[in-house]
Structure formats: C-alpha cells, structure tokens
Amino acid sequence: MSIYQLIDQKLLDHQLEISRLEARLRNYRGLKSEPEVRREESLLRAVKSWRLKGFEHFGYREPPPLLTLFPKGKRYPRKVMPGATTDWDFSSTNWLLDTGIYVSSPSSIRFGVVTACYALCKYAGTTNLPQGRLATWLRSTLGGAKWRIYWRNQAAVGSSNVNDTYLYALPPTATSTWYLYEMIGGSTNILTSGTSYLTGNFSLNTWYKLRATWWVSDSQLAMRLERLNATWEKVVADYVDTTPTGGATVNRPGIGRFAESSGYLHFDDTEIWGP
C-alpha cells in the first residue's frame, strides 16, 4: 500500500470512528453512569473537530505535504511529515531508521538500549494540542523495556525535555508494571498504574497499533489508551485528571523509551490528530 493510500485509509477510518461514537451514544452502549455519558459526548464533539495533523512513516524518502482531489471536487490536505529526521526533537542520538523491521517500507524508527531516547514532534500544527490523539505502531524485543507515549509536553520547539508532560510507560508484559505519569517541574506524579492489561499482554517481536487520546470533558482532562484488535479496545481504564496541567501555547506529543539496559523498541506509521 502506498503512502497515499495509507493516508486515504486513515481519513476513512476517522469518519468511521465518528459513526461508531454516534451509534454508541444513541444506544448508551456500555455506558453505566451520567459522567461516562458526558465524557463520551465530549469525546464525540472533539473527534468531529479533529483533523490529521501529521503522519510519520519514518522513511528515508518521503513526499512533501500535498492536496488530494476527492469526489465532487472537495479538497482535503494530506499531512505527510516530509523528514523523519527533522520533524522531531530527539533527546539523544540513541536511535536509527531500521530498514530491516517496519510496518510500511522503507523503515521504522528504532530506539536503542541503555540511554533514554524520546522524540517530541515539531511538525507544523502538532506543537500545541491540548486535545488530540497519537496513534502508532510499536514493537519490542524484550519484555522489560517500556514504550513511552507523551502528550501535552510543554518543552518549546527546539528542545526535548520531559519535565512537564503526561505520558504512558508501557512494558509489553504488564507484570513489569505500567504507569500513567504526570510530570510537573521535573517531579513525577503517578496518576495510576497496574500489573495487568484489560486486553492481555503483548507478544515480543510483534507489531501492535496503539492510540492515546486526551480531551477536555467538564473542564477535566480525560485520557484513554486503546489497542487495535479488529476493533479498538481499551488497554487500561480511562483516567480523568480533575486538575489538568498544560501550556498556553505549547502542548506537544511524542514517543520514546527510558534507559532500560536491554531490548530494542520500534515505532512506525505514527499519526497525530487534533483540532
């Protein structure tokens, strides 16, 4: 599948997601309380306003952003990040584009061992997303290494610190403990954690698609982590931060890993959505 077809599919999937949310609210399917209903209603309003802000497939040669002509002459922007090495602020050089392991050719991004490495997106339109979604494919070679997904990171473009951010830290095998963190001024606040996943553990050396979604509901920040398994399923329970933090002009998403001593982590075909 070409990169053009990939993006067309993502736009279609987005419309299907809106239809799914609308159907769920019509029937209140799986919603057990008034706060849950209001949260889903706010998510629907948010998702309807979101667009594909950027798509990174971590290739060496990528096309520039362009416009596609859809039926009836309506034009939609295609947000392709043209430079896998220049659209991100990296915290270290402990990464490479891996041409042997990927979801879509020619490569994925691999984060190495021992030294922490994370990347914050600096592509135009992705640097201030107080509400949004990051969906990505990921893969691990050892169970102790943790994938990290960041959002509402307040580091200015050109820097890559994680002193003020939200993040999920996810080991493939949850017995190693997963975490939802809020970092404030460099101090770590564990919002929630656990040693089991709602969808079961992940297998090593296997690609999975996950998405983290954050949106404002009743002036609170709702956060959801899902895994694609035919349909999107929650990996852990939703969390609502009643006193959310975030910058006025900087709220950046990102991906990465901590300084575990073993195990490579790969990411590929990363989508960023927002208003």
C-alpha positions as CSV (number, residue, x, y, z in Angstrom):
1,M,0.0,0.0,0.0
2,S,1.4,3.4,-1.0
3,I,1.7,6.3,1.5
4,Y,-1.1,8.0,-0.4
5,Q,-3.4,5.0,0.1
6,L,-2.4,4.8,3.8
7,I,-3.5,8.4,4.4
8,D,-6.7,7.9,2.5
9,Q,-7.5,4.9,4.7
10,K,-6.8,6.9,7.9
11,L,-9.2,9.6,6.8
12,L,-11.8,7.0,6.1
13,D,-11.2,5.3,9.5
14,H,-11.7,8.7,11.2
15,Q,-15.1,9.1,9.6
16,L,-16.0,5.5,10.7
17,E,-14.8,6.4,14.3
18,I,-17.3,9.3,14.3
19,S,-20.1,7.0,13.2
20,R,-19.2,4.4,15.9
21,L,-19.2,7.0,18.6
22,E,-22.5,8.4,17.5
23,A,-24.0,4.9,17.5
24,R,-22.7,4.2,20.9
25,L,-24.3,7.3,22.3
26,R,-27.6,6.6,20.6
27,N,-27.9,3.3,22.5
28,Y,-25.8,4.3,25.5
29,R,-23.9,1.0,24.8
30,G,-21.6,0.2,27.7
31,L,-22.1,3.5,29.4
32,K,-23.1,3.0,33.1
33,S,-23.2,6.5,34.6
34,E,-24.0,10.1,33.7
35,P,-20.3,11.1,33.9
36,E,-19.5,8.4,31.4
37,V,-22.2,9.6,29.0
38,R,-20.9,13.2,29.3
39,R,-17.4,12.1,28.7
40,E,-18.3,10.2,25.5
41,E,-20.4,13.2,24.3
42,S,-17.4,15.5,24.8
43,L,-15.1,13.0,23.0
44,L,-17.5,12.9,20.1
45,R,-17.5,16.7,19.8
46,A,-13.7,16.7,20.0
47,V,-13.2,13.9,17.4
48,K,-15.6,15.7,15.0
49,S,-13.3,18.7,15.1
50,W,-10.0,16.9,14.7
51,R,-8.0,16.5,11.5
52,L,-4.9,14.6,10.6
53,K,-2.2,17.0,11.7
54,G,0.7,14.8,10.6
55,F,1.6,11.3,9.5
56,E,5.2,10.0,10.0
57,H,6.1,6.7,8.5
58,F,9.8,7.1,9.2
59,G,11.1,6.6,5.7
60,Y,14.2,8.0,4.1
61,R,12.5,9.5,1.1
62,E,9.1,10.9,1.8
63,P,6.9,13.2,-0.3
64,P,6.1,16.7,0.8
65,P,2.6,17.7,2.0
66,L,0.1,17.8,-0.8
67,L,-3.6,18.1,-1.6
68,T,-5.7,15.2,-2.9
69,L,-8.8,15.7,-5.0
70,F,-11.8,13.8,-3.6
71,P,-15.2,13.2,-5.3
72,K,-17.3,16.3,-6.1
73,G,-14.1,18.4,-6.2
74,K,-13.6,18.7,-2.5
75,R,-10.0,19.0,-1.5
76,Y,-8.5,17.6,1.7
77,P,-5.0,18.3,2.9
78,R,-2.7,15.4,3.2
79,K,-0.4,15.9,6.2
80,V,2.7,13.9,5.4
81,M,5.7,14.7,7.5
82,P,8.5,15.0,4.9
83,G,11.5,14.5,7.1
84,A,11.8,11.6,9.5
85,T,15.0,13.0,11.0
86,T,14.0,16.7,11.0
87,D,10.3,16.7,12.2
88,W,11.2,15.7,15.7
89,D,13.3,17.0,18.6
90,F,15.3,14.0,19.9
91,S,16.7,13.8,23.4
92,S,19.7,11.8,22.4
93,T,21.3,10.1,19.4
94,N,20.2,6.6,20.6
95,W,18.0,5.9,17.6
96,L,18.2,4.9,14.0
97,L,16.0,4.2,11.0
98,D,15.8,0.4,10.8
99,T,15.4,-0.8,7.2
100,G,15.0,-4.5,8.3
101,I,12.0,-4.1,10.5
102,Y,9.0,-1.9,9.7
103,V,5.2,-1.8,9.2
104,S,5.4,0.2,5.9
105,S,8.6,0.4,3.8
106,P,11.3,1.6,3.8
107,S,12.0,1.7,7.5
108,S,10.8,2.2,11.1
109,I,12.5,4.1,13.9
110,R,14.4,2.0,16.5
111,F,15.3,3.3,20.0
112,G,18.4,1.6,21.4
113,V,19.3,0.4,24.8
114,V,21.0,1.8,28.0
115,T,20.4,5.5,27.0
116,A,17.0,7.1,27.2
117,C,15.7,8.5,24.0
118,Y,12.4,10.3,23.2
119,A,11.3,12.4,20.4
120,L,8.8,15.3,20.5
121,C,7.1,16.3,17.3
122,K,7.8,19.7,15.9
123,Y,5.9,19.4,12.6
124,A,3.8,22.5,11.9
125,G,0.3,22.1,13.5
126,T,1.4,19.5,16.1
127,T,3.1,21.7,18.7
128,N,0.1,22.9,20.6
129,L,-2.5,20.2,21.1
130,P,-4.3,20.5,24.4
131,Q,-6.7,17.9,23.0
132,G,-5.7,15.3,20.5
133,R,-4.7,11.8,19.7
134,L,-1.4,9.9,18.9
135,A,-1.8,6.6,17.1
136,T,1.3,4.5,16.4
137,W,2.5,1.0,15.6
138,L,5.1,-0.3,18.1
139,R,7.1,-3.4,18.7
140,S,9.5,-4.7,21.5
141,T,12.3,-7.2,21.5
142,L,12.4,-7.7,25.3
143,G,9.7,-7.6,28.0
144,G,11.4,-5.2,30.4
145,A,11.7,-2.2,28.0
146,K,8.8,0.3,28.2
147,W,7.2,2.2,25.3
148,R,6.5,5.8,26.1
149,I,3.8,8.0,24.6
150,Y,3.8,11.7,25.5
151,W,1.2,14.4,25.2
152,R,0.7,18.0,26.5
153,N,4.5,18.2,26.8
154,Q,5.5,21.8,27.4
155,A,9.0,21.8,26.1
156,A,9.5,24.5,23.5
157,V,10.2,23.6,19.9
158,G,14.0,23.0,19.6
159,S,14.2,21.3,23.0
160,S,13.2,17.8,24.1
161,N,12.9,17.7,27.9
162,V,10.1,15.8,29.7
163,N,9.9,18.0,32.8
164,D,6.3,18.9,32.2
165,T,4.3,16.3,30.4
166,Y,1.8,13.5,30.6
167,L,2.9,10.0,29.5
168,Y,2.1,6.4,29.4
169,A,5.0,4.0,30.2
170,L,4.1,0.5,28.9
171,P,6.0,-2.7,29.1
172,P,4.8,-5.5,26.7
173,T,4.3,-7.7,29.8
174,A,2.3,-5.8,32.3
175,T,3.7,-7.7,35.3
176,S,6.6,-5.3,35.0
177,T,4.0,-2.5,35.9
178,W,2.6,0.1,33.5
179,Y,2.3,3.7,34.5
180,L,0.4,6.8,33.7
181,Y,2.6,9.7,34.8
182,E,2.2,13.5,35.1
183,M,5.5,15.3,35.2
184,I,5.4,18.8,36.8
185,G,8.6,20.7,37.0
186,G,10.6,17.5,36.8
187,S,8.8,15.8,39.6
188,T,7.0,12.6,38.9
189,N,3.3,12.1,39.8
190,I,1.9,8.6,39.3
191,L,-1.7,9.1,38.3
192,T,-2.4,5.4,38.0
193,S,-0.5,2.1,37.5
194,G,-1.1,-1.6,37.3
195,T,0.3,-5.1,36.5
196,S,-2.4,-6.2,34.1
197,Y,-3.9,-5.0,30.9
198,L,-7.6,-5.2,30.0
199,T,-6.6,-6.7,26.6
200,G,-3.9,-9.1,27.9
201,N,-0.2,-8.9,27.5
202,F,1.6,-8.1,24.2
203,S,3.9,-10.6,22.4
204,L,7.5,-9.8,21.8
205,N,8.7,-9.2,18.2
206,T,5.2,-8.4,17.1
207,W,3.7,-5.2,15.8
208,Y,0.7,-3.6,17.6
209,K,-1.2,-0.5,16.9
210,L,-2.0,1.7,20.0
211,R,-3.6,5.1,20.3
212,A,-3.5,7.6,23.2
213,T,-6.4,10.1,23.3
214,W,-6.7,13.1,25.5
215,W,-9.6,15.5,25.6
216,V,-11.3,18.0,27.8
217,S,-14.6,17.0,29.5
218,D,-16.3,19.1,32.1
219,S,-13.1,21.2,32.5
220,Q,-11.2,18.0,33.3
221,L,-8.7,16.1,31.2
222,A,-9.8,12.6,30.1
223,M,-7.2,10.2,28.9
224,R,-7.7,6.9,27.1
225,L,-5.3,4.2,25.8
226,E,-6.6,1.7,23.2
227,R,-5.2,-1.2,21.2
228,L,-6.4,-2.2,17.8
229,N,-7.6,-5.8,17.9
230,A,-10.1,-6.0,15.0
231,T,-11.8,-3.1,16.8
232,W,-10.3,-0.6,19.2
233,E,-10.3,-1.9,22.8
234,K,-9.1,-0.2,26.0
235,V,-5.7,-1.3,27.2
236,V,-6.3,0.2,30.7
237,A,-9.2,2.0,32.3
238,D,-9.8,5.7,31.4
239,Y,-8.3,8.2,33.7
240,V,-9.7,11.7,34.4
241,D,-7.4,14.4,35.8
242,T,-9.5,16.9,37.8
243,T,-6.7,19.4,37.9
244,P,-5.0,19.2,34.5
245,T,-1.8,20.9,33.6
246,G,-0.6,22.1,30.2
247,G,0.9,25.1,28.5
248,A,-0.8,28.1,27.0
249,T,0.9,27.8,23.6
250,V,2.9,24.5,23.8
251,N,1.4,21.1,24.2
252,R,3.4,18.6,22.2
253,P,3.0,14.9,21.6
254,G,5.9,12.4,21.3
255,I,7.2,8.9,21.6
256,G,10.3,7.2,23.1
257,R,11.8,4.9,25.7
258,F,13.5,5.1,29.1
259,A,17.1,4.0,29.8
260,E,16.4,0.3,30.3
261,S,19.5,-1.9,29.9
262,S,18.1,-4.2,27.2
263,G,15.6,-4.6,24.4
264,Y,15.0,-2.5,21.3
265,L,11.8,-0.6,20.8
266,H,10.4,0.2,17.4
267,F,7.7,2.7,16.3
268,D,6.2,3.2,12.8
269,D,3.4,4.8,11.0
270,T,2.6,7.4,13.6
271,E,-0.5,9.6,13.3
272,I,-1.1,12.8,15.2
273,W,-4.7,14.2,15.3
274,G,-6.1,17.4,16.7
275,P,-8.3,20.4,16.1
